Amino acid sequence: MYDFERGIERKGTNCVKWDVPFIKQTDLPMWIADMDFQIAPAIQNNFKKIAGQGAFGYQFLSEKYYQSVMRWMKQRHGYELEREEICFIPNVVVGLAYAIQTISKPGDEIIVQTPAYGPFFEVVKDNNRVIVENRMKNENGYYTMDYEDLERKITSRTKAVIICNPHNPTGRVWKEEELRELAQICEEYNLYILSDDIHSELLSEGNRHVFITSLSEKIRKRSFIFTSPSKAFNLAGIHVANCFIADEELRKAFMENASKFHASESNAFAEAALTGAYDESGEWLDELNKYINDNLDYFVGEIQQNMPGLYVRKPEGTYLVWVDFRNAGIDVENIQEVVKNECGIIANAGDFFGKEGEGFLRFNVACSRDILKDAVNRLKKKFGSK
């Protein structure tokens, strides 16, 4: 019903993915995490209605916005949410900053599971907190949490753990038993959990997303859950996200921090974006997930079958593929440049995700199959079987 093959022309639109100066006309951008697909028709129609009003003054969110979030979480995730738990934020990283300010003070420690999304490091450091790395175990490309290492890293100054579910960049979707073990450690040491669940609607076939706050009331009261329609519905430029906070005192302190920066106000298109996504575009999302799943099968399969120096596993969630180039015969510090200069492909360097990412590249496959086939052919010329 929806045509994801057609893609969309994004060059010349001030698009970060395609138009930043270091990208050549012939390059294929497969880096920053947004999609080369048109947004769902219902969202487009909502935007047209807003644009047609001809006025873009100050906005507030109506009750429809909050009911839409609650309904979506219940229907899509089986997650019961109270109206007052929902706190609007412009994006997840800003929300993480508010949460860090809420539960810690300068000099306190925040644990980050690595490899990790680059801004996790930045938001901790920029708020004068201390980053403590909890390195995940990597067994043949399958990443798991290292609970023993986590407990060794906890001190009297440790206040929180940042997690990502589904995990960026490895693509893991944490199983309930994995989250439960993490939750037990956090309960024992009175740690807060800051959980980035922005990719929670992007799941490969056979995987199920679980909010860690669904496991116990105690964890729910000590957690911040960050969600947004931006990844699943390609709305990153609209700046609409939410933080779910069950504890009333935490929520009040969080919103007080937000008000200090005057960043808790909505924008003219935020409600139209979210309600169009959550209320009317579930079928579009189902078809998108099928298309991305096929893209993942194709891209991962081609690497596994035809590029013996590279190692990859199909991600359980997200449209991001974490590829190991450490046996490709290239110095790890040069991998990104080699792939750019010799293949004409822009991918994220692994060290953007911390030291644990050295020797890896992250590829975004949320594009048309034609572009993906072009990328595979370019990679084969350099890394294919001789």
N, C-alpha and C positions, 0 to 999 in steps of 0.2 A: 504493500500500500504506500509506503514511504520510500523515496528514491535516494538512497545513500550513495549509490554509484556515481551520481552526477557531481557530488561535491559542490564546492562553491569557490569562486575566484576571490582570493583575499589579497592579492598583491595590489599595492597602491591604495590601501585603505588605512594606513598608519597602524597596521597590524604588527605587533611585536614579533610574532612567529615568522612572518614572511618579509617584513619590511625594514628590520634593523640593518644598519649600514654594513655589517660584516657578511651578510648573506648575498651571494651573487645571483644573477638572473637565472642561472642554470642549476642552482643548488636545490635540494629537497629538504625543507625544514621538518625534522622529526624530533623536535626537542620540547619546547614549552608545552605544558599540559592543557591545551584546549583543542577543539576538534574542527576539522575542515568540512563540517556538515551544516546545512541550514538548520536553524532551530525549529522546533515543532510548530506547526501551523497555528495552533491555539495561542501560543505565546506571541507569534507574529501579529495575529489579529488583535490581541490585547494591546500591543505596542501601537498599532495603527489607531486604535481608539484614543489612547492617551495623546499621541502626537496630534490627532485631529482636534483636540480641545484648544490648542493654540496658546496655552498658558502653562508655565512650569514654575509655579511658586513653591513655597514651603509645603511639605507634605507630612501627614502622619499616617500610621498604619491603622486600617479599620479592623473590626472584629473578624471580618472575612479572612484576613491574613492569618490570624492565629488559629481559627477553626480549620483552615486549609492545612496548616502544619500538623495539627493534632490528628486530623483525619488521615493524612498521608502516612504518618508514622504508624498509626494503628493498622491501616489496610496493607501497607507495603512491608512493614517490618514487624507487625504484631506487637508494637511497643505503645503502651498506654502513657500518655503525656498529659499533665495538667496545664491548663492555660497559663497560670502564673509562672511556670518554669521556663517559658520561652522568652529569651532576651535577644532582641535584634542587634546585630553587629554588621558592619560593612563587609568584613571578610574574616576568614578564620585566623590569619596571623595577627590581625589587630585584636581579635578576641583572646588569643593566647597571651598577648601582652597584658590585657586587662586582668586575666586570671592570675598570671604570675605576680602582678602587683597586689592582687587581692590576698594571696595566700603566703607571701614571702616578703622578705626585706632584702636590701642590697647585701651581698655577701653570702646569702643562702644558696644552697645547692639544688639544682634541678637536673634530674636524670633524663637522658635522651637515649633511646635505643638506636644503635647504629648498625648499618648505614641508615641515614635519616634525611628527610626533606631538608634542604639547606637552610631555609628560613627558621627552622627550629633552633639551630645554633645561634643564629643572628638575634632572634627575639629574646633569648636568654641573656646573651652577652650585652645587648643594647640596654637591657634593664638592670645591668650591673649585678646579675646573679652569676653563679659559677656553674659551668657545664660539667656534668659528670657523665661519661659515656658508658653505657651498658651494651657491650658488643654482642650482637646476636650470633648464634651458631650457624655456620653455613656447611651443610652436608650435601655435597653434590648439587649445589644450587638451591637446596630447600632450606629456608631460614626458619629457625625456631628461637624462642626467647631463652636466654641463659639466666635462669632463676638464681643459681648459685652465685654467679658473678654479680647479679643485681643485689643480693643480700650483702655481699662483701663490700659493695660500694656505698651502702647506706651509712650515714653518720648522723650525729645529733643536729647537723645543719641541713640535712636533706629534707626538702618539703614536698616534692612532687615528682611524678614520672609522667613524661609526655609519650603517648603512644599514637599510632596511626593505624586505622583499620577501615578498609583494606590498606595494607602497608605500601607506602611509596618510599623507595623505588622497587622493592622486591616482589610486590604483587601478592604477598600472603594475605589471606583472609583468616583472621585468628579464630580458631575453633573455641567452642564454649569452655572446654576443659583447660585450654591454654589461658584464656581470660580469667577463669576461676582461680587458677594457681597464682596468677599475677595479683588478682584482687585480694587473695588471702595474705600475701606478703604486704601489700599496701595497708590492709587492715591492721596487721600485726605491728607495723612501724608507724601507723598514723600518717601515712602519706596521702596526698591528694593525687587524683588521676586527671590529667588533661588529655582527652581523647579526640583526635582529629578523625572524624568519620565522613569526610567530605566525598569520598569515593564509594560510599556504602551502597549506592544503587547500581554500580558498575561491577557486575559479578559474572565470572565465567560459568559455563554450564555446570551444574552440580554443586555449587557453593552457596552457602547461606551466611548472611551477615548477622552478627549478634552485638547489640550494645552492651558494653560491660556493666552499665548501670542496671540492666535487667536481672543481674545475678543476685543482688542483695540490697536491702534497703540501706544498710550501713554504707555500702559503696556508692549507692545513688546519692547519698547525702554528702559525700566527699569527692564528687566528680563534676567535671565540666565536659559536656559533650558538644562538639562543634559540628554543625551540618550546614549544607547549602545546596541549592539546586544548580550551582554554577558548573560543576564538573559533568554531571549526568545530562544536563540540558544545555550545555555550551553557553553559559551566561556569565562568564568570569568578568566581563566588562561592565556588568550592571551593578555589582557590589551589593549583594543581598545574601545574608547568612544569619544563622541563629546559634545561640549557645543555650543549652538546656541545663538549668541549675535547680536542683530540687530543694536545697537547703535555703530557707528564707534569709538568714543572716548573710550567707555567702552571696546570695543573689543581690541583696541590697548593697553590699560592699562592691561587688562587681560593677553594678550600674553606676555607683558613685564614681568609680574610677573612669568609666566611660564618659560620664558627664564632664569630668575635668578637661577632657580633650574635645568636647563638643562634637563627638563622633557617633552619637547614638541616634541621630536623626535619619529618617528614611530619605530616599530620592524618588523622583517622580515615576520611575519605572519599576521600582522594587516589588511592590505588591502585584502589579500586573504580571511581572515575570514569574514570581513564585506561585501565584494562584493559577496562572495559565499552565505551569508545569505540573503542579501537584493535583489540580482538580480535573484537568482535561487532557493530559499528555502521557498517561500511563501506557497506553497501547504503543505510542511512538517510542517510548523508552524500551519496551519489550522488543520491538523490532531492531532498535539500535543495538541492544545487547547481543542479539543474534548476529547482526552484521559484524560487530566488533569481535565476537567469539570466532567467527569464520576468518577474520583478518588475523587474529592471534594464531589460529591453527595453521594458516598458510605461512606466516612469517616465521614462527617458531619451527615449523616442520622443515622449511627450506634451510634454515640454519643447521638444524640437527642432521639433516640428510646430506647436505652439500658443502658445508663449511667446517671441515674437521678441526680447525684451530680455534673455533669458537665454542662456547658452552652456554646453553640457555635452557630454562624450564618455562613452560607455559604459566603465566601468572593466574592466580585464582581470582583476582579482582583487578580493577583499573584497566586502562588501555595502554599501559606502559610496560615495556619489555626490558628486563635487566640482563644484559649480555656480557658474559665474561670473555675478555680478550687476552687474558694473561698468558695463554699458550699460543698466541697468534704470531709470535716471532717479532713483536714490536715492543720497544721500550714503553713501559706503562705511561710515562708522562707525555708520550707523543701520540697516543691512540686517537684522541679526538681530532687532532690536526691531520693525521694520516687519513682518517675516514672522511674528513672534510675536503682535503686537497686532492685525494686520489679517487674518492668515490662521489664527491659532490653531495654528501649527506651531512646535515647538521644534527648531531645528537648531543644529549647532555653528558658532560664528562662525569665520570664516577666520583671524583674527589669533591664535586659539589655536594655530595651526600656524606662527606666525612672521609677520614683516612681509610675506613673499611671499604670504600668504593673505588679505591685505586685499582686500575686495570679493567674497569667496567665502563660501559656506556649504557645510557637509558634511551630507548627508542619509543616514540609515540606513534601508534598504528591507527589512530582515529582519523583515517583519511580514506579516500576512494581506493578501490582495489587496483586501479590502473597506476596510481602513484605508488602503492605498496609494491606492485610487481616491478616497477622501475627501480625502486630502492633495492629490492632483492637482486635484480640483475646487476646493479652496480656493485653490491657487496660480493656477489659471486666472482666478478672479474678480479677482485683483489684477494678474496679469502676462499674462493671455491677450490675444489679438488683439482690438483694439477694433472 
